[in-house]
Amino acid sequence: MSEQNTALTLRDSMELGEVFYKSGLFADLKSAAQAVVKIQAGAELGIPPFAAMSGIHVIQGKPALGAGLIAGRIKASGRYNFKVIRLDDEGCVIEFYENAEKIGVSAFERADAAKSGLLERDMWRKFPRNMYWARALSNGARWYCPDVFSGSIYTAEELGGGEVVEAEYHEVAPEPAASKPTVLPYNRSNPAEFDEESKPVIAPHWIEDANTRAKFWAWTRGTLALSDKEVHAALGVEHIREFTGDKSAAMAAIQDYIDRQAQPDDGADKVEVTL
């Protein structure tokens, strides 16, 4: 457990919980007390408060973690590690190591998902690689390194709390657009210098919405601890406004980038993960 979390008192948690609840950035919170529970659950696992708020879901009294947090805790343990052997739309295979010695394999593949009745669920159709990755990782964490998490660990979906790619965010409905002749995608190199009555205009980028922007950066900077430079690298752009996909596509691309970076740089063959 980190020094930061060791020093976190119940009063600290209560004050932070009130701040997080009043911020309005966490749509799943119904009270400050729920925020305190998340913070305390994170403290027991050595997870900082903000990351706990974004990445931990307490369901039926059990902490459910996002795959990014599970992977981070395993690698930060100094004792355990893992290597992704295969990750595609048909499944995921992960090898687990203890003190550099292989201790087992965790696989979750299409047949497993079909047996569990998962293939028809929305997130399994939209983000199969993310879902296979999360299941294989959480299973392996329970089997091979439970001491990292003080016992069993689960994803939100496994505990019946809904399917979570990393963090649950509610999409913000955009303001009704004024009548325009033609709307072009946002292009940083093509500023909106048009006569609104006769020429095309530039559509607002989703990052310009204050609520959406706050939640997006809370996820990338708080939960994933990525710098702006790393986010831009993950999206293949020099500025977030040059990314032409929507927020969901951006989050999927960033998670894909994180998954690739999580593989140990030991010179072994690596799995290329593409959308």
GUMAR-120134 format. One record per residue: x negated, y, z negated of N, C-alpha, C in turn. Coordinates in steps of 0.1 Angstrom, whole numbers, plus 2048, in hexadecimal, padded with zeros to 3 digits. Layout:
# GUMAR-120134
<<X; Y; Z>; <X; Y; Z>; <X; Y; Z>>
...
# end
This chain:
# GUMAR-120134
<<7F7; 7F4; 800>; <800; 800; 800>; <7F7; 80C; 800>>
<<7FB; 816; 808>; <7F3; 822; 809>; <7F4; 82A; 7FD>>
<<7E9; 833; 7FB>; <7E9; 83C; 7F0>; <7F5; 845; 7F0>>
<<7F9; 849; 7FC>; <804; 853; 7FD>; <811; 84C; 7F7>>
<<814; 840; 7FB>; <820; 839; 7F6>; <81F; 835; 7E8>>
<<813; 832; 7E3>; <811; 82E; 7D5>; <815; 83A; 7CC>>
<<811; 846; 7D1>; <814; 852; 7C9>; <822; 858; 7CA>>
<<82A; 851; 7D2>; <838; 856; 7D5>; <841; 852; 7C9>>
<<846; 85C; 7C2>; <84E; 859; 7B6>; <85D; 858; 7BB>>
<<866; 854; 7B2>; <874; 853; 7B5>; <879; 861; 7B8>>
<<874; 86B; 7B0>; <878; 879; 7B2>; <874; 87E; 7BF>>
<<868; 87A; 7C3>; <863; 87E; 7D1>; <86C; 878; 7DB>>
<<870; 86C; 7DA>; <879; 865; 7E4>; <886; 86C; 7E4>>
<<88B; 870; 7D9>; <899; 876; 7D8>; <898; 884; 7DF>>
<<88D; 88B; 7DD>; <88C; 898; 7E3>; <88B; 897; 7F2>>
<<882; 88D; 7F6>; <881; 88B; 805>; <88E; 886; 80B>>
<<894; 87D; 804>; <8A1; 878; 809>; <8AB; 883; 80C>>
<<8AC; 88C; 803>; <8B5; 898; 805>; <8B1; 8A0; 811>>
<<8A4; 8A2; 813>; <8A0; 8AA; 81E>; <8A3; 8A2; 82B>>
<<8A0; 895; 82C>; <8A2; 88E; 838>; <8B1; 88D; 83B>>
<<8B9; 88B; 831>; <8C8; 88B; 833>; <8CD; 898; 839>>
<<8C9; 8A3; 833>; <8CE; 8B0; 837>; <8C8; 8B4; 844>>
<<8BD; 8AE; 849>; <8B8; 8B2; 856>; <8C1; 8AF; 861>>
<<8C9; 8A5; 860>; <8D2; 8A1; 86A>; <8CB; 899; 876>>
<<8BF; 895; 874>; <8B7; 88F; 87F>; <8B9; 880; 87F>>
<<8BF; 87A; 874>; <8C1; 86C; 873>; <8D0; 868; 873>>
<<8D5; 865; 87F>; <8E3; 863; 880>; <8E9; 858; 878>>
<<8E1; 84E; 874>; <8E6; 843; 86D>; <8E8; 845; 85E>>
<<8E3; 851; 859>; <8E4; 854; 84A>; <8F2; 859; 847>>
<<8F8; 853; 83C>; <904; 858; 837>; <903; 85F; 82A>>
<<8F7; 85F; 824>; <8F5; 865; 817>; <8E6; 866; 815>>
<<8E2; 86F; 80C>; <8D4; 871; 808>; <8CF; 864; 801>>
<<8D8; 85D; 7FA>; <8D4; 851; 7F3>; <8D0; 846; 7FD>>
<<8D6; 845; 808>; <8D1; 83C; 812>; <8C3; 83F; 817>>
<<8C0; 84C; 818>; <8B3; 850; 81C>; <8A9; 84C; 811>>
<<8AC; 84E; 805>; <8A3; 84A; 7FA>; <8A0; 83B; 7FA>>
<<8AB; 833; 7FD>; <8A9; 824; 7FE>; <89F; 821; 809>>
<<8A0; 828; 815>; <897; 825; 820>; <889; 829; 81C>>
<<887; 835; 815>; <87A; 839; 811>; <873; 82F; 808>>
<<87B; 82B; 7FE>; <876; 821; 7F4>; <872; 814; 7FA>>
<<87B; 80F; 804>; <878; 803; 80B>; <86A; 804; 813>>
<<869; 810; 819>; <85C; 812; 820>; <850; 813; 817>>
<<852; 819; 80B>; <847; 81A; 801>; <842; 80D; 7FD>>
<<84B; 803; 7FB>; <848; 7F6; 7F7>; <840; 7EE; 802>>
<<841; 7F3; 80F>; <83A; 7ED; 81A>; <82E; 7F5; 81E>>
<<82C; 800; 817>; <820; 809; 81B>; <823; 811; 827>>
<<830; 815; 82A>; <834; 81D; 835>; <837; 82B; 831>>
<<832; 835; 837>; <835; 843; 833>; <843; 846; 834>>
<<848; 850; 82D>; <856; 854; 82D>; <85D; 856; 83A>>
<<856; 85F; 843>; <85D; 862; 84F>; <85E; 856; 858>>
<<853; 84E; 859>; <854; 842; 861>; <85E; 838; 85B>>
<<860; 837; 84E>; <86A; 82F; 848>; <878; 833; 84C>>
<<87A; 841; 84C>; <887; 846; 850>; <88B; 842; 85E>>
<<881; 843; 867>; <884; 840; 875>; <884; 831; 879>>
<<87C; 829; 872>; <879; 81B; 876>; <87F; 811; 86D>>
<<885; 814; 861>; <88A; 80A; 858>; <899; 80B; 857>>
<<8A0; 800; 858>; <8AE; 800; 857>; <8B1; 7F6; 84C>>
<<8B8; 7FA; 841>; <8BB; 7F1; 836>; <8C9; 7EB; 838>>
<<8C9; 7DE; 83B>; <8D6; 7D7; 83E>; <8D8; 7CC; 834>>
<<8E3; 7CC; 82E>; <8E6; 7C1; 824>; <8DB; 7C0; 81A>>
<<8D5; 7CB; 816>; <8CB; 7CB; 80C>; <8BD; 7C6; 810>>
<<8BC; 7C4; 81D>; <8AF; 7C0; 823>; <8A9; 7CA; 82C>>
<<89C; 7CD; 82C>; <896; 7D7; 835>; <894; 7D1; 843>>
<<89A; 7D8; 84D>; <897; 7D4; 85B>; <88E; 7DE; 861>>
<<883; 7DA; 867>; <879; 7E3; 86D>; <879; 7E2; 87C>>
<<876; 7ED; 882>; <874; 7ED; 891>; <867; 7E6; 894>>
<<866; 7E1; 8A0>; <85A; 7D9; 8A4>; <84D; 7E1; 8A3>>
<<84E; 7EE; 8A6>; <842; 7F7; 8A5>; <83C; 7F7; 896>>
<<845; 7F8; 88C>; <841; 7F8; 87E>; <83B; 7EA; 87A>>
<<842; 7E0; 87F>; <83D; 7D2; 87C>; <82F; 7D0; 881>>
<<82D; 7D4; 88E>; <820; 7D2; 894>; <815; 7DB; 88D>>
<<819; 7E7; 889>; <810; 7F0; 883>; <80B; 7EA; 875>>
<<815; 7E5; 86D>; <812; 7E0; 860>; <809; 7D3; 861>>
<<80B; 7CB; 86B>; <803; 7BF; 86D>; <7F4; 7C3; 870>>
<<7F3; 7CC; 879>; <7E5; 7D1; 87D>; <7DE; 7D9; 872>>
<<7E6; 7E0; 86A>; <7E0; 7E8; 85F>; <7DC; 7DF; 853>>
<<7E0; 7D3; 853>; <7DE; 7CA; 847>; <7CF; 7C7; 846>>
<<7C7; 7C7; 851>; <7B9; 7C4; 850>; <7B7; 7B5; 84F>>
<<7C1; 7AD; 84E>; <7C0; 79F; 84D>; <7C7; 797; 859>>
<<7D2; 79D; 85E>; <7D9; 796; 869>; <7D8; 79F; 875>>
<<7DA; 798; 880>; <7DA; 79E; 88D>; <7E3; 796; 897>>
<<7E6; 79B; 8A3>; <7ED; 793; 8AC>; <7E9; 797; 8BB>>
<<7EC; 78E; 8C4>; <7E9; 791; 8D2>; <7F6; 78C; 8DA>>
<<7FA; 795; 8E3>; <806; 792; 8EC>; <800; 78A; 8F7>>
<<805; 77E; 8F8>; <801; 775; 903>; <809; 777; 910>>
<<816; 778; 90D>; <81F; 77A; 919>; <82B; 783; 914>>
<<82F; 78D; 91D>; <83A; 795; 91A>; <840; 799; 927>>
<<84C; 794; 92A>; <853; 798; 936>; <862; 797; 934>>
<<86A; 797; 93E>; <879; 797; 93D>; <87E; 789; 939>>
<<875; 77F; 938>; <879; 772; 935>; <875; 76E; 927>>
<<86D; 776; 920>; <869; 772; 912>; <85C; 778; 90E>>
<<858; 775; 902>; <84C; 77A; 8FC>; <845; 770; 8F4>>
<<838; 76F; 8F5>; <830; 765; 8EE>; <824; 76D; 8E7>>
<<823; 76B; 8DA>; <819; 773; 8D2>; <811; 769; 8CA>>
<<804; 76A; 8CA>; <7FB; 763; 8C2>; <7F7; 76B; 8B5>>
<<7F7; 764; 8AA>; <7F4; 76B; 89D>; <7E7; 766; 897>>
<<7DF; 770; 891>; <7D2; 76D; 88C>; <7D1; 771; 87E>>
<<7C9; 76A; 876>; <7C6; 76E; 868>; <7B7; 76D; 867>>
<<7B1; 779; 864>; <7A2; 77A; 864>; <79C; 775; 870>>
<<7A2; 779; 87C>; <79D; 775; 889>; <79F; 767; 88D>>
<<7A5; 75F; 885>; <7A8; 751; 888>; <7B7; 74F; 88B>>
<<7B9; 748; 897>; <7C7; 746; 89B>; <7CE; 73E; 891>>
<<7DA; 742; 88D>; <7E2; 73B; 883>; <7F0; 736; 889>>
<<7F3; 73B; 894>; <800; 736; 89A>; <805; 73F; 8A5>>
<<810; 73A; 8AB>; <816; 741; 8B7>; <825; 743; 8B4>>
<<82A; 74F; 8B8>; <838; 752; 8B7>; <83D; 755; 8C5>>
<<847; 74E; 8C9>; <84D; 750; 8D6>; <85C; 752; 8D5>>
<<861; 75B; 8DD>; <86F; 75C; 8DE>; <872; 75F; 8ED>>
<<879; 755; 8F3>; <87B; 755; 901>; <88A; 754; 905>>
<<88C; 755; 912>; <89A; 755; 917>; <8A3; 74A; 911>>
<<89E; 73E; 910>; <8A6; 733; 90B>; <8AA; 736; 8FC>>
<<8A1; 73C; 8F4>; <8A4; 73F; 8E6>; <8AF; 74A; 8E6>>
<<8AD; 754; 8EE>; <8B7; 75F; 8EF>; <8C5; 759; 8F3>>
<<8C5; 750; 8FD>; <8D2; 74B; 901>; <8D8; 742; 8F6>>
<<8D0; 73B; 8EF>; <8D5; 732; 8E4>; <8DB; 73B; 8D9>>
<<8D6; 747; 8D7>; <8DB; 750; 8CD>; <8E6; 759; 8D2>>
<<8EA; 758; 8DE>; <8F4; 760; 8E4>; <8F0; 76F; 8E5>>
<<8E4; 771; 8E9>; <8DF; 77F; 8E9>; <8DF; 785; 8F7>>
<<8DF; 77D; 901>; <8DC; 782; 90F>; <8E6; 78B; 914>>
<<8F3; 78A; 90F>; <8FD; 793; 914>; <8FE; 7A0; 90D>>
<<8F6; 7A2; 902>; <8F6; 7AE; 8FB>; <8F0; 7BA; 903>>
<<8F5; 7C6; 901>; <8F1; 7D1; 909>; <8E1; 7D3; 909>>
<<8DB; 7D4; 8FD>; <8CD; 7D7; 8FC>; <8C5; 7CB; 902>>
<<8CA; 7BF; 901>; <8C2; 7B4; 907>; <8C3; 7B5; 917>>
<<8CD; 7BB; 91C>; <8CE; 7BC; 92B>; <8C5; 7C8; 92F>>
<<8C5; 7D3; 927>; <8BE; 7DF; 92B>; <8AF; 7DE; 928>>
<<8AB; 7D9; 91C>; <89D; 7D9; 918>; <899; 7CB; 914>>
<<899; 7C1; 91D>; <896; 7B3; 919>; <888; 7B2; 913>>
<<87E; 7B9; 918>; <870; 7B7; 913>; <86F; 7BC; 905>>
<<876; 7C8; 902>; <875; 7CD; 8F5>; <87C; 7C3; 8EB>>
<<887; 7BD; 8EF>; <88E; 7B5; 8E5>; <887; 7A7; 8E3>>
<<881; 7A2; 8EE>; <879; 796; 8EC>; <86D; 798; 8E4>>
<<866; 7A4; 8E6>; <85B; 7A8; 8DE>; <85E; 7A9; 8CF>>
<<869; 7B0; 8CC>; <86D; 7B2; 8BE>; <870; 7A4; 8B7>>
<<877; 79B; 8BE>; <87B; 78E; 8B8>; <86E; 786; 8B6>>
<<866; 785; 8C0>; <859; 77D; 8BE>; <851; 782; 8B3>>
<<850; 790; 8B3>; <847; 796; 8A8>; <84D; 794; 89A>>
<<85A; 796; 898>; <860; 795; 88B>; <85F; 786; 886>>
<<861; 77D; 88F>; <860; 76F; 88C>; <852; 76B; 887>>
<<848; 770; 88F>; <83A; 76D; 88C>; <836; 774; 87E>>
<<83B; 780; 87C>; <838; 787; 86F>; <83D; 77F; 863>>
<<849; 779; 865>; <84F; 771; 85A>; <847; 764; 858>>
<<843; 75E; 863>; <83D; 751; 862>; <82E; 752; 85E>>
<<827; 75C; 863>; <818; 75C; 861>; <813; 766; 858>>
<<81A; 771; 856>; <814; 77B; 84D>; <81F; 782; 844>>
<<827; 77A; 83D>; <832; 77F; 835>; <82D; 788; 829>>
<<820; 786; 825>; <81B; 78E; 81A>; <819; 79C; 81D>>
<<818; 79F; 82A>; <817; 7AD; 82F>; <823; 7B5; 82B>>
<<82F; 7AE; 82C>; <83C; 7B4; 82A>; <843; 7B0; 81D>>
<<83B; 7AA; 814>; <841; 7A6; 807>; <84C; 79C; 809>>
<<84B; 793; 813>; <856; 78A; 815>; <85A; 78A; 824>>
<<867; 786; 826>; <86C; 786; 834>; <86F; 794; 839>>
<<86E; 795; 846>; <870; 7A2; 84D>; <879; 79F; 859>>
<<882; 7A9; 85C>; <88C; 7A6; 867>; <88D; 7B3; 86F>>
<<892; 7B1; 87B>; <897; 7BD; 883>; <8A5; 7BF; 880>>
<<8AA; 7CB; 883>; <8B8; 7CF; 880>; <8C2; 7C6; 887>>
<<8BE; 7C2; 893>; <8C7; 7B9; 89B>; <8C9; 7AB; 894>>
<<8BE; 7A6; 88E>; <8BF; 799; 888>; <8C8; 799; 87B>>
<<8C9; 7A5; 875>; <8D1; 7A6; 869>; <8DF; 7AB; 86C>>
<<8E3; 7AB; 879>; <8F0; 7AF; 87D>; <8F2; 7BE; 87C>>
<<8E8; 7C6; 87C>; <8E9; 7D4; 87B>; <8E9; 7DB; 889>>
<<8EB; 7D4; 893>; <8EB; 7DA; 8A1>; <8DD; 7D8; 8A7>>
<<8DC; 7DB; 8B4>; <8D0; 7D9; 8BB>; <8C8; 7E6; 8BC>>
<<8BC; 7E6; 8B7>; <8B4; 7F2; 8B7>; <8A7; 7F0; 8BF>>
<<8A4; 7F8; 8C9>; <898; 7F7; 8D0>; <88C; 7FB; 8C7>>
<<88D; 807; 8C1>; <884; 80B; 8B7>; <88B; 813; 8AC>>
<<892; 81D; 8B1>; <899; 826; 8A7>; <8A7; 829; 8AD>>
<<8B1; 82A; 8A5>; <8BE; 82D; 8AA>; <8C0; 83C; 8AB>>
<<8C3; 841; 8B7>; <8C6; 84F; 8B9>; <8D3; 850; 8C1>>
<<8DB; 859; 8BD>; <8E8; 85C; 8C5>; <8E5; 866; 8D0>>
<<8E8; 862; 8DC>; <8E6; 86C; 8E7>; <8EF; 878; 8E5>>
<<8E9; 884; 8E8>; <8F1; 890; 8E6>; <8F7; 894; 8F4>>
<<904; 896; 8F4>; <90B; 89A; 900>; <907; 8A7; 905>>
<<903; 8A9; 911>; <8FF; 8B6; 916>; <90A; 8C0; 917>>
<<907; 8CD; 916>; <911; 8D7; 918>; <916; 8D6; 926>>
<<923; 8D9; 929>; <929; 8D9; 936>; <921; 8E3; 93F>>
<<91C; 8DE; 94A>; <915; 8E7; 953>; <91E; 8F0; 95B>>
<<918; 8FC; 95D>; <920; 906; 965>; <920; 901; 973>>
<<929; 905; 97B>; <92A; 901; 989>; <91E; 906; 991>>
<<917; 8FD; 997>; <90B; 901; 99F>; <90C; 8FB; 9AD>>
<<906; 901; 9B7>; <906; 8FB; 9C4>; <900; 8ED; 9C5>>
<<8F4; 8EC; 9C0>; <8EC; 8DF; 9C0>; <8E3; 8DF; 9B4>>
<<8E1; 8D4; 9AE>; <8D8; 8D3; 9A2>; <8CD; 8CA; 9A5>>
<<8C1; 8CF; 9A4>; <8B5; 8C7; 9A7>; <8AE; 8C2; 99A>>
<<8A7; 8B7; 99A>; <8A0; 8B2; 98E>; <896; 8BD; 989>>
<<893; 8BD; 97C>; <889; 8C7; 977>; <87C; 8C4; 97D>>
<<875; 8CE; 982>; <868; 8CD; 987>; <860; 8D9; 982>>
<<856; 8D6; 97B>; <84E; 8E1; 974>; <847; 8EA; 97F>>
<<844; 8E4; 98A>; <83D; 8EB; 995>; <847; 8F3; 99D>>
<<854; 8F1; 99B>; <85E; 8F8; 9A3>; <868; 8FF; 99A>>
<<863; 90B; 994>; <86C; 912; 98A>; <879; 917; 990>>
<<882; 919; 987>; <890; 91D; 98C>; <890; 92C; 990>>
<<88B; 92E; 99D>; <88B; 93C; 9A2>; <894; 93D; 9AE>>
<<8A1; 939; 9AC>; <8AA; 938; 9B7>; <8B6; 942; 9B4>>
<<8BC; 946; 9BF>; <8C8; 94E; 9BF>; <8D3; 944; 9BC>>
<<8D9; 945; 9B0>; <8E3; 93C; 9AB>; <8EF; 93B; 9B5>>
<<8F2; 945; 9BC>; <8FE; 945; 9C5>; <8FB; 93D; 9D2>>
<<8EF; 93C; 9D6>; <8ED; 936; 9E3>; <8E2; 92B; 9E4>>
<<8DA; 92A; 9D9>; <8CF; 920; 9DA>; <8D0; 916; 9CE>>
<<8C9; 90B; 9CF>; <8C9; 901; 9C5>; <8C4; 906; 9B8>>
<<8C8; 900; 9AC>; <8C3; 903; 99F>; <8BC; 8F7; 999>>
<<8B5; 8F9; 98E>; <8AE; 8EE; 987>; <8B6; 8EA; 97B>>
<<8B8; 8DD; 97B>; <8C0; 8D7; 970>; <8B8; 8D7; 963>>
<<8BE; 8DA; 957>; <8B6; 8D9; 94B>; <8B1; 8CB; 948>>
<<8A5; 8CB; 943>; <89F; 8BE; 93F>; <8A4; 8BA; 932>>
<<8A6; 8AC; 92F>; <8AC; 8A8; 923>; <8A4; 8AC; 917>>
<<896; 8AE; 918>; <88E; 8B2; 90D>; <891; 8C0; 908>>
<<899; 8C8; 910>; <89C; 8D6; 90D>; <8A7; 8D7; 903>>
<<8AF; 8CC; 901>; <8B9; 8CC; 8F7>; <8B3; 8CA; 8E9>>
<<8B5; 8D4; 8E0>; <8AE; 8D4; 8D3>; <8B0; 8C8; 8CB>>
<<8BC; 8C2; 8CA>; <8BF; 8B7; 8C2>; <8B8; 8AA; 8C8>>
<<8B9; 8A9; 8D5>; <8B3; 89D; 8DC>; <8A3; 89E; 8DA>>
<<89E; 8AA; 8DC>; <890; 8AC; 8DB>; <88B; 8A9; 8CD>>
<<892; 8AD; 8C2>; <88E; 8AB; 8B5>; <88D; 89C; 8B2>>
<<897; 895; 8B6>; <898; 886; 8B4>; <88D; 87F; 8BC>>
<<88B; 883; 8C8>; <880; 87D; 8D0>; <873; 87E; 8CA>>
<<86F; 88B; 8C6>; <862; 88D; 8C0>; <861; 887; 8B2>>
<<86C; 886; 8AB>; <86C; 87F; 89E>; <868; 870; 8A0>>
<<86D; 86A; 8AB>; <86A; 85C; 8AE>; <85B; 85B; 8B2>>
<<857; 863; 8BB>; <849; 861; 8C1>; <83E; 865; 8B6>>
<<841; 870; 8AF>; <836; 875; 8A6>; <838; 86F; 898>>
<<844; 86D; 894>; <846; 868; 886>; <845; 859; 886>>
<<84D; 852; 88D>; <84E; 843; 88D>; <842; 83D; 893>>
<<83E; 842; 89F>; <833; 83C; 8A7>; <825; 843; 8A5>>
<<825; 84F; 89F>; <819; 856; 89C>; <811; 859; 8A9>>
<<818; 85C; 8B3>; <811; 85F; 8C0>; <80E; 86E; 8C1>>
<<803; 872; 8C8>; <801; 880; 8CB>; <808; 883; 8D8>>
<<809; 890; 8DB>; <810; 894; 8E7>; <808; 88F; 8F3>>
<<7FB; 88E; 8F2>; <7F3; 889; 8FD>; <7F6; 87A; 900>>
<<7F8; 873; 8F5>; <7FB; 864; 8F7>; <809; 863; 8FD>>
<<813; 86B; 8F9>; <820; 86B; 8FE>; <820; 86D; 90D>>
<<818; 878; 911>; <817; 87B; 91F>; <810; 870; 927>>
<<806; 869; 921>; <800; 85E; 928>; <809; 853; 92A>>
<<812; 850; 920>; <81B; 845; 920>; <826; 848; 92C>>
<<829; 854; 92E>; <833; 858; 938>; <82D; 85B; 945>>
<<820; 85C; 946>; <819; 85F; 952>; <81B; 86D; 957>>
<<81C; 876; 94E>; <81E; 884; 952>; <814; 88D; 94A>>
<<813; 89A; 94E>; <80B; 8A3; 947>; <814; 8AC; 93D>>
<<821; 8AB; 940>; <82A; 8B3; 937>; <837; 8AB; 937>>
<<83E; 8AA; 92B>; <84A; 8A2; 929>; <855; 8A6; 933>>
<<855; 8B3; 937>; <860; 8B7; 941>; <85D; 8B2; 94F>>
<<852; 8AC; 952>; <84F; 8A6; 95F>; <854; 898; 960>>
<<858; 892; 954>; <85E; 884; 954>; <86C; 885; 95A>>
<<86F; 87E; 964>; <87C; 87F; 96B>; <886; 876; 966>>
<<883; 86C; 95D>; <88D; 863; 957>; <894; 86A; 94C>>
<<89E; 863; 946>; <8A5; 868; 93B>; <89E; 864; 92E>>
<<8A4; 867; 922>; <89D; 865; 915>; <89B; 856; 913>>
<<8A5; 84E; 916>; <8A4; 83F; 914>; <898; 83A; 91C>>
<<897; 83E; 929>; <88C; 83A; 931>; <87F; 83E; 92C>>
<<87E; 84A; 926>; <872; 84F; 920>; <86E; 846; 914>>
<<878; 843; 90B>; <875; 83B; 8FF>; <871; 82D; 903>>
<<877; 827; 90E>; <873; 81A; 912>; <864; 81A; 917>>
<<861; 825; 91F>; <853; 826; 924>; <849; 827; 919>>
<<84C; 82F; 90F>; <843; 831; 904>; <842; 824; 8FC>>
<<84D; 81D; 8F9>; <84C; 810; 8F2>; <843; 806; 8FA>>
<<845; 807; 908>; <83D; 7FE; 910>; <82E; 801; 90E>>
<<82B; 80E; 90E>; <81D; 813; 90C>; <817; 80E; 8FF>>
<<820; 80F; 8F4>; <81C; 80B; 8E7>; <819; 7FC; 8E6>>
<<822; 7F4; 8ED>; <820; 7E6; 8ED>; <813; 7E2; 8F4>>
<<80F; 7E9; 8FE>; <802; 7E6; 905>; <7F6; 7EA; 8FC>>
<<7F8; 7F5; 8F5>; <7ED; 7F9; 8EC>; <7EB; 7F0; 8E0>>
<<7F6; 7E9; 8DC>; <7F5; 7E1; 8D0>; <7ED; 7D4; 8D2>>
<<7EA; 7D1; 8DF>; <7E2; 7C5; 8E1>; <7D4; 7C7; 8DE>>
<<7CD; 7BE; 8D6>; <7BF; 7C0; 8D3>; <7B6; 7C1; 8DF>>
<<7AD; 7CA; 8DE>; <7A3; 7CC; 8E9>; <797; 7C3; 8E7>>
<<799; 7B6; 8E9>; <78F; 7AC; 8E6>; <789; 7A7; 8F3>>
<<78C; 7AD; 8FE>; <787; 7A9; 90B>; <78E; 79D; 911>>
<<799; 798; 90A>; <7A1; 78D; 910>; <7AA; 793; 91A>>
<<7B0; 78A; 922>; <7B9; 78E; 92C>; <7C5; 794; 925>>
<<7CA; 79F; 92A>; <7D6; 7A6; 924>; <7E2; 7A5; 92D>>
<<7ED; 7A6; 927>; <7F9; 7A6; 92F>; <7FD; 7B4; 934>>
<<7FF; 7B5; 941>; <803; 7C2; 946>; <813; 7C3; 944>>
<<817; 7CD; 93D>; <825; 7CF; 93A>; <82A; 7DB; 942>>
<<833; 7D9; 94B>; <838; 7E4; 953>; <847; 7E4; 953>>
<<84D; 7F0; 955>; <85B; 7F1; 955>; <860; 7EE; 963>>
# end
